[in-house]
Amino acid sequence: MIQITLIGSGNVAQHLLLAFNKNPDIEVVQVFSRKLESVSHLISIDKITDRFDDLAEADIYIIAVTDDAIVEVSSQLPFKNRLVVHTSGSASMENLNDNNRKGVFYPLQTFTKGKEVDFKTIPICIESQFNDDYNILKKVADSISDKVFMINSEQRKSLHVSAVFVNNFVNHLYAIGNAICDENQVPFEILQPLIKETADKIMSLSPNEAQTGPAKRNDKTTIESHLNFLSDENHKNIYKLLTQSIQDNGKKL
Ligand SMILES: NC(=O)c1ccc[n+]([C@@H]2O[C@H](COP(=O)([O-])OP(=O)(O)OC[C@H]3O[C@@H](n4cnc5c(N)ncnc54)[C@H](OP(=O)(O)O)[C@@H]3O)[C@@H](O)[C@H]2O)c1
């Protein structure tokens, strides 16, 4: 039985807690939360603490707090030489305090409290200072996910930057599309099958192979008429920049 303490009670901590609770090989011994009520629906109240001094012994301490608080929280832990990991995509493993053995347990998915996920399909990127710790992190990751990767801090940063492009930026482009539909009284749902197919296509083709549209075809008349149609300067600039990027990418191939 691997004993885990979760530090934090936000999106990631709650999803990890749900996944660990379903696993007979893992026991969540404690959750540190500044607001006791945040996780009281997921674990009994006597296992929740808001005092670092009350933290009991565990095999792994998973710090799932905001990126900016990782340094501060890891330096407040009142013990030494235990395995302490964070869950961030962008923070280096070195951000953790030297008092303890360091590691990373980064689940690469977008989590929101209350929105169910299937952990088995979520890639977990792990890293550790010491080999023995890697083995225990791998055991925990394997027990909740079918996709576990050994990824160092630099590689993790590159994944995180890529994730901003493929998730946050793409979603923002959906928001722009939605706004343009609204301005022209067209239901956004007409575009939903296209959005689905675009995402499905890159499961079997590379994104460059899957690219279509006026920029890829260098359809100058259409591009010009789209730019004339757009009234928002910001949307015009994004359209121009992405058109240029698609065309530059085409030249490189
Ligand atoms: N959300 C995602 O999709 C996602 C995916 C993968 C990895 N991550 C990473 O996972 C970590 C947690 O993200 P999240 O989305 O779960 O964040 P979140 O929902 O905003 O929750 C943050 C947690 O950190 C606690 N916290 C903040 N500052 C603290 C401090 N100084 N001392 C103690 N606790 C503090 C908050 O406590 P209070 O409630 O008391 O403020 C809250 O429990 C981050 O490193 C993030 O990069 C997030």
PDBQT file of the ligand as one rigid body, heavy atoms in Angstrom, charges set to zero:
ROOT
HETATM    1  N1  LIG A 301      -5.926  22.727 -13.733  1.00  0.00    +0.000 N 
HETATM    2  C1  LIG A 301      -5.268  22.063 -14.656  1.00  0.00    +0.000 C 
HETATM    3  O1  LIG A 301      -5.820  21.818 -15.709  1.00  0.00    +0.000 OA
HETATM    4  C2  LIG A 301      -3.855  21.578 -14.412  1.00  0.00    +0.000 A 
HETATM    5  C3  LIG A 301      -3.393  20.502 -15.196  1.00  0.00    +0.000 A 
HETATM    6  C4  LIG A 301      -2.127  19.976 -14.927  1.00  0.00    +0.000 A 
HETATM    7  C5  LIG A 301      -1.334  20.543 -13.936  1.00  0.00    +0.000 A 
HETATM    8  N2  LIG A 301      -1.805  21.627 -13.220  1.00  0.00    +0.000 N 
HETATM    9  C6  LIG A 301      -0.935  22.153 -12.155  1.00  0.00    +0.000 C 
HETATM   10  O2  LIG A 301      -1.424  21.691 -10.892  1.00  0.00    +0.000 OA
HETATM   11  C7  LIG A 301      -1.210  22.705  -9.894  1.00  0.00    +0.000 C 
HETATM   12  C8  LIG A 301      -2.537  23.073  -9.260  1.00  0.00    +0.000 C 
HETATM   13  O3  LIG A 301      -3.387  23.590 -10.255  1.00  0.00    +0.000 OA
HETATM   14  P1  LIG A 301      -4.968  23.700  -9.998  1.00  0.00    +0.000 P 
HETATM   15  O4  LIG A 301      -5.610  23.966 -11.311  1.00  0.00    +0.000 OA
HETATM   16  O5  LIG A 301      -5.410  22.543  -9.180  1.00  0.00    +0.000 OA
HETATM   17  O6  LIG A 301      -5.033  25.030  -9.117  1.00  0.00    +0.000 OA
HETATM   18  P2  LIG A 301      -6.291  25.621  -8.321  1.00  0.00    +0.000 P 
HETATM   19  O7  LIG A 301      -7.528  24.887  -8.660  1.00  0.00    +0.000 OA
HETATM   20  O8  LIG A 301      -6.216  27.089  -8.499  1.00  0.00    +0.000 OA
HETATM   21  O9  LIG A 301      -5.940  25.270  -6.803  1.00  0.00    +0.000 OA
HETATM   22  C9  LIG A 301      -4.799  25.800  -6.214  1.00  0.00    +0.000 C 
HETATM   23  C10 LIG A 301      -4.666  25.271  -4.813  1.00  0.00    +0.000 C 
HETATM   24  O10 LIG A 301      -3.473  25.840  -4.269  1.00  0.00    +0.000 OA
HETATM   25  C11 LIG A 301      -3.759  26.335  -2.976  1.00  0.00    +0.000 C 
HETATM   26  N3  LIG A 301      -2.791  27.393  -2.649  1.00  0.00    +0.000 N 
HETATM   27  C12 LIG A 301      -2.498  28.489  -3.381  1.00  0.00    +0.000 A 
HETATM   28  N4  LIG A 301      -1.551  29.230  -2.762  1.00  0.00    +0.000 NA
HETATM   29  C13 LIG A 301      -1.246  28.567  -1.603  1.00  0.00    +0.000 A 
HETATM   30  C14 LIG A 301      -0.365  28.812  -0.537  1.00  0.00    +0.000 A 
HETATM   31  N5  LIG A 301       0.432  29.898  -0.520  1.00  0.00    +0.000 N 
HETATM   32  N6  LIG A 301      -0.330  27.927   0.491  1.00  0.00    +0.000 NA
HETATM   33  C15 LIG A 301      -1.112  26.821   0.483  1.00  0.00    +0.000 A 
HETATM   34  N7  LIG A 301      -1.984  26.511  -0.511  1.00  0.00    +0.000 NA
HETATM   35  C16 LIG A 301      -2.047  27.384  -1.548  1.00  0.00    +0.000 A 
HETATM   36  C17 LIG A 301      -5.183  26.839  -3.085  1.00  0.00    +0.000 C 
HETATM   37  O11 LIG A 301      -5.710  26.975  -1.812  1.00  0.00    +0.000 OA
HETATM   38  P3  LIG A 301      -6.970  27.972  -1.532  1.00  0.00    +0.000 P 
HETATM   39  O12 LIG A 301      -8.160  27.289  -2.136  1.00  0.00    +0.000 OA
HETATM   40  O13 LIG A 301      -6.997  28.056  -0.056  1.00  0.00    +0.000 OA
HETATM   41  O14 LIG A 301      -6.626  29.268  -2.212  1.00  0.00    +0.000 OA
HETATM   42  C18 LIG A 301      -5.809  25.688  -3.880  1.00  0.00    +0.000 C 
HETATM   43  O15 LIG A 301      -6.110  24.604  -3.037  1.00  0.00    +0.000 OA
HETATM   44  C19 LIG A 301      -0.498  23.858 -10.609  1.00  0.00    +0.000 C 
HETATM   45  O16 LIG A 301       0.899  23.681 -10.463  1.00  0.00    +0.000 OA
HETATM   46  C20 LIG A 301      -0.903  23.659 -12.062  1.00  0.00    +0.000 C 
HETATM   47  O17 LIG A 301       0.056  24.189 -12.948  1.00  0.00    +0.000 OA
HETATM   48  C21 LIG A 301      -3.052  22.145 -13.425  1.00  0.00    +0.000 A 
ENDROOT
TORSDOF 0
